[in-house]
């Protein structure tokens, strides 16, 4: 059974330990609008609002919509890469160095 759009938003919001108010504030929305997205069927958010919500929940729009077979882990990785790509080059270098260190520790 496919998870509904509103259920995915609520699931991610709760997993992120966010209240309706916190997600609303993070997305420049009202609490009632977020509640409607989670509970009304079918919701009708704009593409821009979808992108903002996905970013706040650290997943992709495709994951929220359930439009592909993307797992939560894949969606989180893509959202992380999107954030990573916007960082200054020195910060990206530091993160790559940290990833190498963590990878080396895993092999021990």
C-alpha positions, 0 to 999 in steps of 0.5 A, spaced: 500 500 500 502 506 498 503 511 503 499 518 502 502 525 501 500 527 507 502 521 511 509 522 509 509 529 511 507 527 518 511 521 518 517 526 517 515 531 521 514 527 527 521 523 525 524 530 525 521 531 532 517 538 529 511 540 531 506 543 526 508 550 528 515 549 527 514 546 520 509 552 519 515 557 521 520 553 517 516 553 511 513 560 511 506 557 512 501 557 517 499 551 522 493 550 519 495 550 512 500 544 514 495 541 518 491 541 511 496 538 507 497 532 512 490 531 513 486 533 507 485 529 501 487 530 496 492 536 498 493 541 493 500 545 494 504 549 489 510 546 486 514 552 490 511 550 497 512 542 496 520 544 495 520 548 501 517 543 505 521 537 502 527 541 504 525 543 511 524 535 512 530 533 509 527 529 503 526 530 496 519 532 493 519 525 489 519 522 496 513 526 499 509 525 493 511 517 492 512 518 485 517 513 484 520 507 488 525 512 492 526 509 499 527 514 505 534 513 505 535 515 498 531 521 499 535 523 505 541 522 501 539 526 495 536 532 500 543 532 503 547 532 497 542 538 495 544 542 501 552 540 500 552 542 493 550 549 496 556 550 501 562 553 500 568 549 497 572 549 503 566 546 507 565 541 502 572 539 502 572 539 510 566 534 509 569 530 504 575 529 509 571 527 515 567 522 510 574 519 509 576 519 516 569 516 518 569 511 512 576 508 515 574 507 522 568 503 519 573 498 516 577 497 523 
